[in-house]
């Protein structure tokens, strides 16, 4: 089997998003706004008719995915390989707090996907583990699968799936809460992915 479409959906707003703190692997919760964002996205995402939803095991992604699957009646699979980038010692901090403790490090990390936060992981490593999930569902399904994950993972995976040079990945903008990115197969049948939409969605 080979997928014809892949949808990457970012979780709704969390308490950390609302206060500007970096989450990484911290298991933050959706705010009421985040729950509403997920509910509002359901009718649009249902139009993709996914055969399966695979979510990160972190609560913000798992809860977001459940809002969709409980309404659409779609199977839900949980996979820790879809977790956000491990931010090491930066987790729980604001960018300003990181800058005070590690001057210039945040800028280097933002512009170079091979750079990791202290005790964290690189975006290249994140893309590799996420791509393993894509490869597995690609073998199991033939239509559409949706992954419910995190902004940093989605941007890294986008660069990886398109086969772009790692140095170009930072050119992608961020993914807004509860927005999605869609890949489809090239008509040529060479198996390569093409980017159909990026950071699509709307927020009430």
C-alpha positions in Angstrom: 0.0 0.0 0.0 1.0 3.6 -0.5 -0.7 6.7 1.0 -2.1 9.3 -1.4 -2.3 12.0 1.3 -0.8 12.9 4.6 -2.2 15.5 7.0 -0.1 16.9 9.8 -2.3 18.7 12.4 -0.8 20.7 15.3 -2.5 20.6 18.7 -4.6 23.4 20.1 -3.4 26.2 22.4 -1.9 25.2 25.7 -1.3 27.0 29.0 2.4 27.2 28.0 1.5 28.6 24.5 -0.6 31.3 26.2 2.2 32.4 28.5 5.0 32.2 25.9 6.9 29.3 27.5 8.7 26.5 25.7 7.2 23.1 26.1 9.2 20.4 24.4 8.4 17.1 26.2 6.7 18.9 29.1 3.1 17.5 29.3 1.1 20.7 29.2 -2.7 20.9 29.0 -5.0 22.5 26.4 -6.6 25.8 27.4 -10.3 26.3 26.9 -9.3 28.2 23.7 -7.3 25.1 22.6 -10.3 22.8 23.1 -12.5 25.1 21.1 -9.9 25.4 18.3 -9.9 21.6 18.0 -13.7 21.5 17.9 -13.8 24.2 15.3 -11.4 22.3 13.1 -13.2 19.0 13.1 -15.7 19.7 10.3 -13.0 20.8 7.9 -10.6 18.0 8.8 -13.4 15.5 8.4 -13.4 16.4 4.7 -10.0 14.7 4.4 -11.7 11.5 5.5 -8.6 10.0 7.2 -8.5 6.2 7.7 -6.4 6.6 10.8 -5.2 9.3 13.2 -1.8 8.9 14.9 -1.1 11.3 17.8 1.8 12.1 20.0 1.5 10.7 23.4 1.8 14.1 25.0 -1.5 15.2 26.4 -1.9 18.3 24.3 -1.8 16.4 21.0 -3.6 13.3 22.3 -6.5 15.4 23.6 -6.7 17.4 20.4 -6.8 14.2 18.3 -9.5 12.7 20.6 -11.7 15.7 19.9 -11.6 14.7 16.2 -11.7 10.9 16.5 -14.6 10.9 19.0 -16.8 12.8 16.5 -15.6 11.2 13.3 -15.4 7.7 14.6 -11.9 7.3 13.2 -9.3 4.9 14.9 -6.7 6.6 17.1 -3.2 5.3 17.5 -0.7 6.8 20.0 3.0 7.0 19.1 5.7 8.7 21.3 7.9 9.2 18.2 5.6 12.1 17.3 6.6 14.1 20.4 7.8 17.6 20.1 11.5 18.4 20.0 13.1 17.7 23.4 14.3 21.1 24.5 16.5 19.9 27.3 17.3 22.6 29.8 15.2 25.1 27.9 11.9 23.4 28.7 9.6 25.6 30.7 11.5 28.7 30.0 10.6 31.8 27.9 12.9 32.8 25.0 14.0 35.8 27.1 15.0 33.6 30.0 17.0 31.3 27.6 18.8 34.4 26.2 19.9 35.5 29.6 21.4 32.1 30.5 22.6 31.1 27.0 23.3 34.3 25.0 23.0 33.8 21.3 22.1 30.1 21.6 18.4 30.5 20.7 19.3 32.2 17.5 21.7 29.5 16.5 19.1 26.9 17.3 16.5 28.6 15.3 18.7 29.0 12.2 20.5 25.6 12.2 18.4 22.3 12.5 21.6 20.4 13.4 22.0 22.4 16.7 20.4 21.0 19.9 19.5 22.8 23.1 21.6 21.8 26.1 20.6 18.1 26.9 18.0 18.3 24.1 17.7 17.0 20.5 18.2 18.5 17.1 15.3 19.0 14.6 17.1 16.6 12.3 16.7 13.9 14.9 13.0 14.8 15.4 12.4 14.6 11.6 14.0 11.1 11.5 11.9 9.6 14.2 8.7 11.2 12.8 9.5 9.9 9.4 9.6 6.4 10.8 5.9 6.8 11.7 5.1 8.0 8.2 6.9 5.1 6.6 4.9 2.6 8.7 1.5 4.1 7.9 2.6 4.4 4.3 2.9 0.6 4.2 -0.4 0.0 5.9 -2.8 2.5 4.3 -3.7 3.6 0.8 -5.7 6.8 1.1 -5.2 9.4 3.9 -3.7 9.3 7.4 -3.6 12.3 9.8 -0.8 12.8 12.3 -1.7 15.0 15.3 1.6 16.4 16.6 3.6 19.6 17.4 4.7 22.7 15.5 8.5 22.0 15.6 8.0 18.4 14.6 5.7 19.4 11.7 8.2 21.9 10.2 11.1 19.5 10.5 9.1 16.7 9.0 8.0 18.9 6.2 11.6 19.6 5.2 12.5 16.0 5.5 9.6 14.6 3.4 10.3 17.1 0.7 13.9 16.1 0.6 15.1 19.7 1.1 18.6 20.6 2.2 18.6 20.8 6.0 20.0 24.4 5.8 16.8 25.5 4.1 14.4 24.2 6.8 14.4 27.4 8.9 12.8 29.2 5.9 9.5 27.5 6.8 7.3 29.6 9.1 5.8 28.2 12.2 2.6 26.3 12.5 -0.3 28.0 14.3 -2.2 26.1 17.0 -4.7 23.7 15.4 -3.5 24.5 11.9 -2.5 21.8 9.5 -0.1 20.9 6.6 -1.1 18.6 3.7 1.1 16.4 1.5 0.0 14.5 -1.6 1.8 12.2 -3.9 3.2 13.5 -7.1 1.1 12.5 -10.2 4.2 11.0 -11.8 3.9 8.1 -9.5 7.6 8.3 -8.4 6.4 8.1 -4.7 7.7 11.6 -3.8 5.6 13.9 -1.6 4.6 17.4 -2.7 3.4 20.1 -0.4 -0.3 20.9 -1.1 -0.9 23.3 1.8 1.1 24.6 4.7 -0.2 26.1 8.0 -3.8 26.0 6.7 -6.8 26.6 9.0 -8.7 29.2 10.8 -9.3 30.2 14.4 -12.4 31.7 15.9 
